[in-house]
Every structure is written in structure tokens, then in C-alpha cells.
């Protein structure tokens, strides 16, 4: 997937969530809405490493980089 396609997907996700400009990261709730999975499922994925959905954890806060979510949806996550 090229950068233009990734950017289009990022814009689409941001619009779906009601953002005028794309945020850098998404909350677990926002990520679950985009992926159609529950927050609990995302917790399982994080703890087991089942999927390569990137996340950042600072203390107890978990955030998902929007670019990583877009790449995951496109099937190009690393």
C-alpha cells in the first residue's frame, strides 16, 4: 500500500470517528469501533500478541497509532 492510499484510509477513519483532522492516536474504544471488535478483544490481542496491531502504553493508558490501525486494516502492518 502506498502513502497516498494510507492517507486516504487515515482520513476515512478520522471522518468515521467525527474528527475534522486525524488524531495521532486512538483510544481503545475508538479503535474497537473502527475494527468492529470489542475493547476486550483488543486487550486479548495485546496480551497474546496474536495480531500485529501496534499500540503504545504509558502507565495504564493504552493508545493505538492511527497510522498503525490504518495499516492493520489494509493488511500491511509490520
Backbone as a chain_set.jsonl record, in Angstrom:
{"seq": "XXXXXXXXXXXXXXXXXXXXXXXXXXXXXXXXXXXXXXXXXXXXXXXXXXXXXXXXXXXXXXXXXXXXXXXXXXXXXX", "coords": {"N": [[0.848, -1.171, 0.0], [0.567, 2.194, -0.846], [1.723, 5.47, 0.268], [-0.212, 7.431, -0.307], [-2.618, 6.013, -0.441], [-2.691, 5.024, 2.177], [-2.953, 7.442, 3.554], [-5.485, 8.234, 2.644], [-7.063, 6.266, 3.819], [-6.57, 6.841, 6.502], [-7.761, 9.392, 6.671], [-10.398, 8.641, 6.179], [-10.97, 7.024, 8.414], [-10.695, 8.926, 10.468], [-12.799, 10.67, 9.786], [-14.958, 8.917, 10.111], [-14.946, 8.658, 12.854], [-15.601, 11.183, 13.61], [-13.749, 13.275, 13.614], [-12.289, 16.319, 12.501], [-9.681, 16.747, 11.725], [-7.21, 14.245, 11.466], [-6.416, 12.424, 14.416], [-3.364, 11.689, 16.244], [-3.224, 9.383, 17.757], [-5.479, 6.731, 18.768], [-8.07, 5.948, 21.113], [-8.688, 2.889, 22.987], [-11.469, 2.385, 22.8], [-12.24, 3.869, 20.511], [-10.661, 2.581, 18.612], [-11.772, 0.037, 18.715], [-14.276, 0.578, 17.619], [-13.587, 1.214, 14.993], [-12.395, -1.159, 14.074], [-14.357, -3.018, 14.528], [-14.334, -4.741, 16.65], [-14.479, -5.837, 20.058], [-13.538, -3.94, 23.001], [-12.483, -5.63, 24.879], [-11.585, -7.736, 23.262], [-9.48, -6.448, 21.957], [-7.803, -6.145, 24.158], [-7.115, -8.806, 24.651], [-5.749, -9.392, 22.264], [-3.563, -7.668, 22.584], [-2.31, -8.762, 24.869], [-1.692, -11.378, 24.111], [-0.352, -11.112, 21.739], [-1.376, -11.869, 19.344], [-2.152, -10.596, 16.953], [-0.55, -8.199, 14.815], [-1.117, -5.527, 15.688], [-0.209, -2.362, 16.298], [0.476, -0.712, 19.416], [0.662, 1.735, 22.048], [1.76, 2.045, 25.319], [1.475, 3.878, 28.2], [2.062, 3.989, 31.4], [-0.972, 3.14, 32.717], [-2.479, 3.818, 30.575], [-3.569, 3.091, 27.305], [-2.937, 3.468, 23.914], [-3.596, 3.586, 20.402], [-1.713, 3.98, 17.538], [-2.899, 5.925, 14.877], [-2.015, 5.637, 12.232], [-0.929, 3.063, 12.352], [-3.236, 1.562, 12.852], [-4.615, 2.002, 10.472], [-2.845, 0.779, 8.646], [-2.993, -1.823, 9.621], [-5.656, -2.455, 9.03], [-5.489, -2.385, 6.284], [-3.947, -4.522, 5.847], [-1.212, -4.391, 5.819], [0.343, -4.186, 8.034], [3.283, -4.281, 10.031]], "CA": [[0.0, 0.0, 0.0], [1.39, 3.399, -0.914], [1.41, 6.502, 1.254], [-1.456, 8.117, -0.66], [-3.713, 5.137, -0.034], [-2.696, 5.028, 3.64], [-3.503, 8.733, 3.969], [-6.926, 8.202, 2.377], [-7.651, 5.423, 4.848], [-6.49, 7.611, 7.749], [-8.802, 10.42, 6.589], [-11.678, 7.957, 6.284], [-11.136, 6.622, 9.814], [-10.916, 10.149, 11.237], [-14.161, 11.129, 9.495], [-15.871, 7.953, 10.728], [-14.969, 8.919, 14.296], [-16.064, 12.54, 13.837], [-12.65, 14.237, 13.697], [-12.031, 17.119, 11.302], [-8.289, 16.411, 11.387], [-6.882, 12.958, 12.086], [-5.582, 12.435, 15.618], [-2.17, 10.852, 16.142], [-3.548, 8.086, 18.35], [-6.876, 6.436, 19.083], [-8.317, 5.22, 22.355], [-9.173, 1.534, 22.723], [-12.873, 2.421, 22.369], [-12.27, 4.309, 19.113], [-10.073, 1.51, 17.808], [-12.749, -1.054, 18.632], [-15.307, 0.995, 16.668], [-13.026, 1.148, 13.635], [-12.117, -2.548, 13.699], [-15.523, -3.875, 14.735], [-14.002, -5.711, 17.697], [-14.723, -5.262, 21.372], [-12.36, -3.491, 23.739], [-11.937, -6.847, 25.482], [-10.836, -8.451, 22.229], [-8.218, -5.732, 21.789], [-6.98, -6.491, 25.322], [-6.592, -10.156, 24.42], [-4.752, -9.288, 21.205], [-2.349, -7.055, 23.145], [-1.64, -9.65, 25.832], [-1.213, -12.604, 23.47], [0.434, -10.808, 20.543], [-1.974, -12.639, 18.247], [-2.099, -9.79, 15.736], [0.479, -7.158, 14.875], [-1.738, -4.219, 15.81], [0.678, -1.608, 17.179], [-0.103, 0.097, 20.482], [1.596, 2.402, 22.946], [1.255, 2.015, 26.681], [2.146, 4.779, 29.13], [1.368, 3.687, 32.646], [-2.146, 2.301, 32.442], [-3.128, 4.277, 29.342], [-3.245, 2.403, 26.057], [-3.347, 4.198, 22.722], [-3.255, 2.936, 19.138], [-1.379, 4.955, 16.493], [-3.865, 5.884, 13.781], [-1.357, 5.082, 11.047], [-0.824, 1.625, 12.573], [-4.576, 0.981, 12.68], [-4.896, 2.027, 9.026], [-2.033, -0.266, 8.017], [-3.554, -3.109, 10.042], [-6.874, -2.663, 8.219], [-5.086, -2.626, 4.891], [-3.186, -5.772, 5.776], [0.205, -4.131, 5.594], [1.018, -3.958, 9.32], [4.551, -4.982, 10.14]], "C": [[0.892, 1.231, 0.0], [0.919, 4.432, 0.103], [0.104, 7.226, 0.956], [-2.667, 7.3, -0.221], [-3.825, 5.083, 1.481], [-3.313, 6.324, 4.148], [-5.016, 8.797, 3.738], [-7.643, 7.39, 3.445], [-7.646, 6.141, 6.201], [-7.574, 8.688, 7.777], [-10.189, 9.804, 6.767], [-11.974, 7.546, 7.731], [-11.444, 7.841, 10.671], [-12.341, 10.668, 11.031], [-15.195, 10.22, 10.145], [-16.024, 8.225, 12.22], [-15.371, 10.348, 14.639], [-14.976, 13.584, 14.018], [-12.543, 15.022, 12.4], [-10.622, 16.843, 10.784], [-7.949, 15.114, 12.097], [-6.043, 13.12, 13.356], [-4.359, 11.544, 15.4], [-2.469, 9.452, 16.665], [-5.045, 7.97, 18.6], [-6.96, 5.737, 20.427], [-8.721, 3.787, 22.013], [-10.622, 1.514, 22.242], [-12.99, 2.831, 20.907], [-11.725, 3.229, 18.184], [-11.051, 0.361, 17.651], [-13.87, -0.705, 17.66], [-14.82, 0.839, 15.228], [-12.879, -0.302, 13.18], [-13.327, -3.465, 13.824], [-15.245, -4.991, 15.724], [-14.277, -5.049, 19.039], [-13.415, -4.796, 21.998], [-11.685, -4.69, 24.401], [-11.126, -7.672, 24.494], [-9.492, -7.781, 21.99], [-7.264, -6.02, 22.942], [-6.337, -7.862, 25.144], [-5.508, -10.113, 23.346], [-3.451, -8.698, 21.721], [-1.593, -8.042, 24.018], [-1.065, -10.904, 25.178], [-0.302, -12.333, 22.28], [-0.103, -11.522, 19.315], [-1.916, -11.898, 16.912], [-1.074, -8.682, 15.913], [-0.145, -5.763, 14.827], [-0.907, -3.398, 16.788], [-0.096, -0.809, 18.225], [1.014, 0.689, 21.316], [0.969, 2.386, 24.322], [2.115, 2.927, 27.54], [1.415, 4.642, 30.461], [0.23, 2.736, 32.341], [-2.877, 2.698, 31.171], [-2.633, 3.496, 28.135], [-3.774, 3.248, 24.912], [-2.841, 3.444, 21.493], [-2.91, 4.017, 18.122], [-2.337, 4.811, 15.307], [-3.254, 5.285, 12.52], [-1.236, 3.557, 11.172], [-2.156, 0.916, 12.401], [-4.932, 0.929, 11.199], [-4.114, 0.941, 8.303], [-2.541, -1.659, 8.391], [-4.793, -3.432, 9.213], [-6.536, -3.01, 6.772], [-4.295, -3.918, 4.732], [-1.717, -5.591, 5.546], [0.955, -3.878, 6.895], [2.253, -4.822, 9.414], [4.634, -5.77, 11.407]], "O": [[1.86, 1.303, 0.757], [-0.139, 4.289, 0.716], [-0.616, 7.598, 1.883], [-3.63, 7.849, 0.313], [-4.932, 5.094, 2.019], [-4.116, 6.3, 5.081], [-5.743, 9.359, 4.557], [-8.709, 7.782, 3.919], [-8.615, 6.053, 6.955], [-8.234, 8.874, 8.799], [-11.05, 10.383, 7.429], [-13.097, 7.705, 8.209], [-12.347, 7.803, 11.506], [-13.009, 11.057, 11.988], [-16.199, 10.699, 10.673], [-17.104, 8.043, 12.782], [-15.473, 10.699, 15.814], [-15.247, 14.673, 14.525], [-12.69, 14.455, 11.317], [-10.396, 16.723, 9.58], [-8.37, 14.913, 13.236], [-5.067, 13.871, 13.364], [-4.334, 10.736, 14.472], [-2.026, 8.457, 16.092], [-5.772, 8.963, 18.637], [-6.041, 5.024, 20.83], [-9.061, 3.501, 20.865], [-10.972, 0.716, 21.372], [-13.743, 2.223, 20.146], [-12.267, 2.994, 17.104], [-11.151, -0.229, 16.575], [-14.368, -1.58, 16.951], [-15.562, 0.384, 14.357], [-13.2, -0.635, 12.04], [-13.323, -4.572, 13.284], [-15.847, -6.062, 15.647], [-14.302, -3.822, 19.132], [-12.329, -5.202, 21.582], [-10.458, -4.756, 24.473], [-10.095, -8.242, 24.853], [-8.477, -8.46, 21.837], [-6.055, -6.129, 22.735], [-5.16, -8.051, 25.449], [-4.456, -10.734, 23.506], [-2.366, -9.154, 21.358], [-0.37, -8.15, 23.921], [-0.058, -11.436, 25.644], [0.441, -13.217, 21.854], [0.631, -11.752, 18.354], [-1.662, -12.501, 15.869], [-0.771, -8.278, 17.036], [0.254, -4.924, 14.019], [-0.893, -3.696, 17.982], [-1.182, -0.298, 17.954], [2.151, 0.218, 21.298], [-0.217, 2.679, 24.476], [3.335, 2.77, 27.601], [0.292, 5.121, 30.62], [0.435, 1.661, 31.779], [-3.791, 1.999, 30.733], [-1.434, 3.272, 27.969], [-4.923, 3.691, 24.936], [-1.815, 2.765, 21.531], [-3.735, 4.894, 17.864], [-2.553, 3.71, 14.802], [-3.906, 4.511, 11.819], [-1.425, 2.842, 10.188], [-2.211, -0.193, 11.87], [-5.482, -0.063, 10.722], [-4.66, 0.255, 7.439], [-2.519, -2.57, 7.564], [-4.956, -4.561, 8.749], [-7.208, -3.819, 6.133], [-4.011, -4.351, 3.615], [-1.032, -6.523, 5.126], [2.09, -3.404, 6.865], [2.271, -5.956, 8.937], [5.644, -6.427, 11.661]]}, "num_chains": 1, "name": "protein.A"}
